[in-house]
Amino acid sequence: MSAALEAVAASQGGPFTARQAWEVAGYSKGLIRHRVWSGRWIVLRRGIYVDRTALEARGESDGRRHAISVAAALLAFGSPGGTSKPAGAGVGRTGRAGERGASRAEGARAGEGRAGEGRAGGTGGRAGGGRDHAAGQPRGVRRMAGWPPAVVGSHQSAARVYGLDLLNRPGWPAITRLPAAPGTCSPPGVQLYRARLPERHLTLMHSVPVTAPARTVVDLARTLSFMGAVVVADAALRARLTNPPELRNVLADCRNWPGVQRAARVVAFADPWAESAFESIARVVFAEQRLPPPQTQVPIIDGAEIVARVDFYWKDHRTIAETDGLLKYTSADVLRAEKLRQERLADLGYEVVRITWAEITKHPAETAARIRRAFARAGTLSVSRMVR
């Protein structure tokens, strides 16, 4: 691939159009077709390609790979910023194959969300407490020419690009465009939303314009289930991609948007100390089953020694819940050490309840009942000690 076309592709997150191949590097239709048939170029969408070497350089990272699919979807609207002419037409059979390329490469169904956001309102306080839009963002973030763009990757796609946990990963790229942006049709294989895109809500990741982490969390909190949104919010806080003040600022910006009250509940509930999607789901189940909210990732101390750091702790009931069960204990030595750890916690007067994935997702009421029985046992033990 010519150096000029390679530079254009790199500035767009990896993909390039047939028109760019012709105008920038002088590639004829026949040469483009030959490069596709030889496997040197991969068809992402009609008239949109990526060089195989550039794709392989992304490695196996899901976020980096999905960023290419998002970039291709943005090119289908025009430029990475969504402001130029439509992408060039496909070349022969490669164009027809390209219509299916993105969704087939991802290999999964589209995620949750509506085709459009309807009215958008509010442009309140500055997100991020007055920081520059790219300050404190992940590596690979920088400004682009023609900023701010009119079309960006968003929702589940932005979450995937950041490497955040998702209950369901969509196969199609999710993008948001300005309500007044020209054009009414969406390219095939795209989950389209329409909403305002303040510059402070945007950033670049892997050279692809996407919603900033705080806006991504709020968008998903407005459109996903409460559990699915908490999984994403916890992951973003845990990775320090955002923080509660930033989330509250974005909520203020979106105060009149559909689903913003549900998003506010998610932001208030989110916890950076939840160390996995499993723990986030467990927290939601505890709330749904009307258990008191536990502390997360609490060190249990005996004298000057930290005996253990536990997933969930109900101080008033001296009860601990561990969400990994025995699944991560793959050797006899590790299993024995964990058994001794639990025995020591019991000797210190704590009730320990182990929870598996199947129990928390398929039998939440029974799991909550087990925890309540542990509360009762701990209470009985406490009374007996007082009598002594």
C-alpha positions as CSV (number, residue, x, y, z in Angstrom):
1,M,0.0,0.0,0.0
2,S,1.3,3.4,-0.9
3,A,2.7,5.6,2.0
4,A,0.1,8.3,1.2
5,L,-2.8,5.9,1.4
6,E,-1.4,4.3,4.5
7,A,-1.2,7.7,6.2
8,V,-4.8,8.4,5.3
9,A,-6.0,5.1,6.6
10,A,-4.0,5.5,9.9
11,S,-5.7,8.9,10.4
12,Q,-9.1,7.2,10.0
13,G,-8.5,4.4,12.5
14,G,-7.3,1.9,9.8
15,P,-10.0,1.7,7.0
16,F,-10.0,3.6,3.7
17,T,-12.4,3.9,0.9
18,A,-12.2,3.0,-2.8
19,R,-12.4,6.6,-3.7
20,Q,-9.4,7.4,-1.4
21,A,-7.5,4.5,-2.9
22,W,-8.1,6.1,-6.4
23,E,-7.6,9.7,-5.5
24,V,-4.7,9.4,-3.1
25,A,-2.7,6.5,-4.5
26,G,-4.0,6.1,-8.1
27,Y,-5.2,2.6,-7.6
28,S,-7.5,1.5,-10.5
29,K,-10.6,-0.6,-10.0
30,G,-8.8,-3.6,-11.3
31,L,-5.9,-3.2,-8.9
32,I,-8.3,-2.7,-6.0
33,R,-10.1,-5.9,-7.0
34,H,-6.8,-7.8,-7.3
35,R,-5.7,-6.7,-3.8
36,V,-9.0,-7.9,-2.3
37,W,-9.0,-11.2,-4.2
38,S,-5.3,-11.8,-3.2
39,G,-6.2,-11.2,0.5
40,R,-4.0,-8.2,0.9
41,W,-7.0,-6.0,1.5
42,I,-10.1,-7.0,3.6
43,V,-13.5,-5.8,2.7
44,L,-15.2,-4.2,5.8
45,R,-18.2,-2.6,4.0
46,R,-19.2,-1.7,0.5
47,G,-16.3,0.3,-0.9
48,I,-14.4,0.3,2.4
49,Y,-11.3,-1.8,3.1
50,V,-8.5,-2.4,5.6
51,D,-5.0,-3.5,4.8
52,R,-4.5,-7.0,6.3
53,T,-1.1,-6.1,7.7
54,A,-2.6,-3.1,9.5
55,L,-5.4,-5.3,10.8
56,E,-3.0,-7.9,12.1
57,A,-0.9,-5.2,13.8
58,R,-3.9,-4.5,16.0
59,G,-3.3,-7.9,17.7
60,E,-6.1,-9.9,19.4
61,S,-7.5,-6.9,21.4
62,D,-11.2,-6.8,21.0
63,G,-11.2,-3.1,21.6
64,R,-8.7,-2.4,18.8
65,R,-10.4,-4.7,16.4
66,H,-13.9,-3.3,17.1
67,A,-12.5,0.2,16.6
68,I,-11.8,-0.7,13.0
69,S,-15.4,-1.8,12.5
70,V,-16.6,1.5,14.1
71,A,-14.2,3.5,11.8
72,A,-15.6,1.7,8.8
73,A,-19.2,2.5,9.8
74,L,-18.2,6.2,10.2
75,L,-16.6,6.2,6.7
76,A,-19.9,4.8,5.4
77,F,-21.5,8.1,6.6
78,G,-18.6,10.1,5.1
79,S,-15.3,11.0,6.8
80,P,-14.3,9.8,10.4
81,G,-15.9,13.1,11.5
82,G,-19.0,12.5,9.4
83,T,-18.6,15.8,7.4
84,S,-17.3,14.8,4.0
85,K,-18.9,13.3,0.9
86,P,-20.1,9.7,1.1
87,A,-17.5,6.9,0.8
88,G,-16.6,5.7,-2.7
89,A,-18.7,3.1,-4.4
90,G,-17.7,-0.5,-4.2
91,V,-15.7,-2.2,-6.9
92,G,-17.3,-5.2,-8.6
93,R,-18.1,-8.1,-6.4
94,T,-16.1,-6.7,-3.5
95,G,-18.7,-4.0,-2.9
96,R,-21.6,-6.6,-2.6
97,A,-19.5,-8.7,-0.2
98,G,-18.6,-5.6,1.8
99,E,-22.2,-5.0,2.9
100,R,-22.0,-8.0,5.0
101,G,-18.4,-7.8,6.0
102,A,-18.7,-5.9,9.2
103,S,-21.4,-7.9,10.8
104,R,-20.0,-11.2,9.7
105,A,-16.5,-10.3,11.1
106,E,-17.9,-9.5,14.5
107,G,-20.0,-12.6,14.5
108,A,-22.8,-11.6,17.0
109,R,-26.2,-10.0,17.0
110,A,-26.9,-6.3,17.4
111,G,-27.1,-5.0,21.0
112,E,-29.8,-3.2,22.9
113,G,-31.0,0.3,22.1
114,R,-33.4,2.2,20.0
115,A,-32.7,3.3,16.4
116,G,-32.9,6.9,17.4
117,E,-32.8,9.0,20.5
118,G,-35.5,11.5,19.5
119,R,-35.3,14.9,21.1
120,A,-32.1,15.8,22.8
121,G,-31.8,18.7,25.3
122,G,-29.6,20.4,27.8
123,T,-26.1,21.6,27.5
124,G,-25.3,22.2,31.1
125,G,-22.1,22.2,33.1
126,R,-18.7,21.2,31.7
127,A,-18.1,17.5,31.9
128,G,-14.9,16.4,33.7
129,G,-14.8,19.3,36.1
130,G,-13.3,21.7,33.5
131,R,-10.7,19.3,32.1
132,D,-9.7,19.3,28.5
133,H,-11.8,16.8,26.5
134,A,-8.8,14.5,26.2
135,A,-7.2,15.0,29.6
136,G,-7.0,11.8,31.7
137,Q,-8.3,9.6,28.8
138,P,-6.7,6.3,27.8
139,R,-3.6,6.0,25.7
140,G,-4.2,6.6,22.0
141,V,-6.4,9.6,22.6
142,R,-5.7,12.8,20.6
143,R,-7.6,15.4,18.6
144,M,-8.3,15.1,14.9
145,A,-8.7,17.7,12.1
146,G,-12.2,18.9,11.7
147,W,-13.1,18.4,15.3
148,P,-15.8,18.1,16.6
149,P,-17.3,15.4,14.4
150,A,-21.0,15.0,13.5
151,V,-21.0,11.2,13.8
152,V,-19.1,9.1,16.4
153,G,-18.9,5.6,17.8
154,S,-21.0,5.3,20.9
155,H,-23.0,3.1,23.3
156,Q,-21.8,-0.5,23.3
157,S,-19.2,0.2,20.6
158,A,-17.5,2.9,22.6
159,A,-17.6,0.6,25.6
160,R,-15.9,-2.2,23.6
161,V,-13.3,0.2,22.3
162,Y,-12.4,1.2,25.9
163,G,-12.4,-2.5,26.9
164,L,-15.3,-2.2,29.3
165,D,-17.3,-5.2,30.5
166,L,-20.6,-5.7,28.7
167,L,-23.4,-8.3,29.5
168,N,-24.1,-8.5,25.7
169,R,-21.7,-7.4,23.0
170,P,-23.3,-6.2,19.8
171,G,-22.1,-7.5,16.5
172,W,-22.9,-4.3,14.7
173,P,-21.2,-1.0,15.4
174,A,-23.2,1.5,17.4
175,I,-22.9,5.1,16.4
176,T,-24.5,8.4,17.3
177,R,-25.0,11.3,14.9
178,L,-26.2,14.8,15.4
179,P,-30.0,15.2,15.0
180,A,-29.5,17.9,12.3
181,A,-26.7,16.0,10.5
182,P,-27.5,15.7,6.7
183,G,-28.8,12.4,5.4
184,T,-31.6,10.2,6.7
185,C,-30.5,6.7,5.8
186,S,-28.3,4.5,7.9
187,P,-25.7,2.1,6.3
188,P,-26.6,-1.6,6.7
189,G,-25.2,-3.3,9.8
190,V,-25.2,-0.2,12.0
191,Q,-27.1,0.5,15.3
192,L,-27.9,4.2,14.8
193,Y,-28.7,6.8,17.5
194,R,-29.4,10.5,17.2
195,A,-28.4,12.9,19.9
196,R,-26.4,16.0,20.6
197,L,-22.6,15.6,20.7
198,P,-21.0,18.4,22.8
199,E,-17.3,18.5,22.2
200,R,-16.7,17.8,25.9
201,H,-18.5,14.5,25.4
202,L,-16.1,13.3,22.7
203,T,-12.6,12.0,22.3
204,L,-10.4,9.8,20.1
205,M,-9.4,6.3,20.8
206,H,-7.2,4.4,18.3
207,S,-7.7,7.3,16.0
208,V,-11.5,6.8,16.0
209,P,-13.9,9.4,17.3
210,V,-16.1,8.0,20.1
211,T,-18.1,9.3,23.0
212,A,-15.9,10.0,26.1
213,P,-16.1,7.4,28.9
214,A,-18.5,9.4,31.0
215,R,-20.9,10.0,28.1
216,T,-20.6,6.3,27.1
217,V,-21.7,5.2,30.6
218,V,-24.6,7.6,30.7
219,D,-25.8,6.6,27.2
220,L,-25.7,3.0,28.1
221,A,-27.4,3.7,31.5
222,R,-30.2,5.4,29.5
223,T,-30.7,2.5,27.1
224,L,-29.7,-0.8,28.8
225,S,-31.2,-2.7,31.6
226,F,-30.2,-1.5,35.1
227,M,-28.0,-4.6,35.6
228,G,-26.3,-4.2,32.2
229,A,-25.7,-0.5,32.8
230,V,-24.2,-1.1,36.3
231,V,-21.8,-3.6,34.8
232,V,-20.5,-0.9,32.4
233,A,-20.5,1.8,35.0
234,D,-18.6,-0.2,37.6
235,A,-16.0,-1.2,34.9
236,A,-15.5,2.4,33.8
237,L,-14.9,3.6,37.4
238,R,-12.7,0.6,38.2
239,A,-10.5,1.4,35.2
240,R,-10.4,5.0,36.2
241,L,-11.6,6.1,32.8
242,T,-14.1,8.4,34.5
243,N,-15.3,9.4,38.0
244,P,-18.5,10.3,39.8
245,P,-18.2,14.1,39.2
246,E,-17.7,13.6,35.5
247,L,-20.7,11.3,35.4
248,R,-22.9,13.8,37.2
249,N,-21.8,16.6,34.9
250,V,-22.8,14.5,31.8
251,L,-26.1,13.7,33.5
252,A,-26.6,17.5,33.9
253,D,-25.9,18.0,30.2
254,C,-28.4,15.3,29.3
255,R,-31.0,16.3,31.9
256,N,-34.0,16.4,29.5
257,W,-33.0,13.3,27.5
258,P,-35.0,10.0,27.5
259,G,-33.9,7.6,30.2
260,V,-31.8,10.1,32.1
261,Q,-33.6,9.4,35.4
262,R,-32.7,5.7,35.0
263,A,-29.1,6.7,34.3
264,A,-29.0,8.8,37.5
265,R,-30.0,5.7,39.4
266,V,-27.1,3.8,37.8
267,V,-24.6,6.5,38.5
268,A,-25.7,6.6,42.2
269,F,-25.4,2.8,42.5
270,A,-22.1,2.4,40.7
271,D,-19.1,1.2,42.7
272,P,-15.5,1.3,41.6
273,W,-14.6,-1.4,44.1
274,A,-16.6,-4.1,42.3
275,E,-13.7,-6.1,40.7
276,S,-15.6,-7.9,38.0
277,A,-18.9,-8.1,36.1
278,F,-19.8,-11.0,38.4
279,E,-19.5,-8.8,41.4
280,S,-21.5,-6.0,39.7
281,I,-24.3,-8.4,38.9
282,A,-24.3,-9.7,42.5
283,R,-24.7,-6.2,43.8
284,V,-27.7,-5.6,41.6
285,V,-29.2,-9.0,42.7
286,F,-28.7,-8.1,46.4
287,A,-30.6,-4.8,45.8
288,E,-33.4,-6.5,43.9
289,Q,-33.8,-9.1,46.7
290,R,-33.9,-6.2,49.3
291,L,-30.8,-7.2,51.1
292,P,-29.0,-4.4,52.9
293,P,-26.1,-3.0,50.7
294,P,-22.8,-4.6,51.5
295,Q,-19.4,-3.1,51.6
296,T,-17.2,-4.2,48.8
297,Q,-13.6,-5.4,48.8
298,V,-13.2,-5.1,52.6
299,P,-10.0,-6.1,54.4
300,I,-10.7,-8.4,57.5
301,I,-8.2,-7.6,60.2
302,D,-7.1,-9.6,63.2
303,G,-4.9,-7.6,65.4
304,A,-2.3,-6.0,63.1
305,E,-2.7,-8.7,60.4
306,I,-5.0,-8.6,57.3
307,V,-6.6,-12.1,57.3
308,A,-8.4,-11.7,54.0
309,R,-9.9,-9.2,51.6
310,V,-13.4,-10.2,50.9
311,D,-15.8,-9.5,48.1
312,F,-18.8,-8.4,50.2
313,Y,-19.2,-7.7,53.9
314,W,-22.3,-6.9,55.9
315,K,-20.7,-5.4,59.1
316,D,-23.9,-5.3,61.1
317,H,-24.4,-9.1,60.5
318,R,-20.7,-10.1,60.5
319,T,-21.4,-11.9,57.2
320,I,-19.1,-12.3,54.2
321,A,-20.1,-13.3,50.7
322,E,-17.5,-14.5,48.1
323,T,-18.6,-14.5,44.5
324,D,-16.0,-16.8,43.0
325,G,-17.0,-20.1,44.8
326,L,-14.3,-22.7,44.0
327,L,-14.1,-21.9,40.3
328,K,-10.7,-20.1,40.4
329,Y,-9.0,-22.6,42.7
330,T,-7.3,-24.9,40.2
331,S,-4.7,-26.7,42.4
332,A,-4.9,-28.7,45.6
333,D,-2.5,-26.3,47.4
334,V,-4.6,-23.2,46.5
335,L,-7.8,-25.0,47.4
336,R,-6.4,-26.0,50.8
337,A,-5.1,-22.4,51.5
338,E,-8.6,-21.1,50.7
339,K,-10.2,-23.7,53.0
340,L,-7.8,-22.6,55.8
341,R,-8.6,-19.0,55.1
342,Q,-12.4,-19.6,55.5
343,E,-11.8,-21.6,58.7
344,R,-9.9,-18.7,60.2
345,L,-12.7,-16.3,59.2
346,A,-15.2,-18.6,60.9
347,D,-13.0,-18.8,64.0
348,L,-13.1,-15.0,64.1
349,G,-16.9,-15.2,64.2
350,Y,-17.8,-14.4,60.6
351,E,-20.4,-16.3,58.5
352,V,-19.1,-17.0,55.0
353,V,-21.4,-17.6,52.0
354,R,-20.0,-18.7,48.7
355,I,-21.9,-17.8,45.6
356,T,-21.5,-19.3,42.1
357,W,-22.4,-17.7,38.8
358,A,-25.3,-20.1,38.3
359,E,-26.7,-19.3,41.8
360,I,-26.6,-15.5,41.4
361,T,-28.1,-15.5,37.9
362,K,-30.5,-18.4,37.9
363,H,-31.6,-18.7,41.6
364,P,-31.3,-15.1,43.0
365,A,-34.1,-15.6,45.6
366,E,-32.5,-18.8,47.0
367,T,-29.1,-17.0,47.1
368,A,-30.6,-14.1,49.1
369,A,-32.3,-16.6,51.5
370,R,-28.9,-18.3,52.1
371,I,-27.4,-14.9,53.0
372,R,-30.3,-14.1,55.3
373,R,-29.8,-17.4,57.1
374,A,-26.2,-16.5,57.5
375,F,-27.3,-13.2,59.1
376,A,-29.5,-15.2,61.5
377,R,-26.7,-17.6,62.4
378,A,-24.3,-14.7,63.0
379,G,-26.9,-13.0,65.2
380,T,-27.4,-16.1,67.3
381,L,-23.6,-16.6,67.7
382,S,-23.2,-13.0,68.8
383,V,-26.0,-13.4,71.5
384,S,-24.4,-16.6,72.8
385,R,-21.1,-14.9,73.2
386,M,-22.7,-12.1,75.1
387,V,-24.3,-14.6,77.5
388,R,-21.0,-16.2,78.2
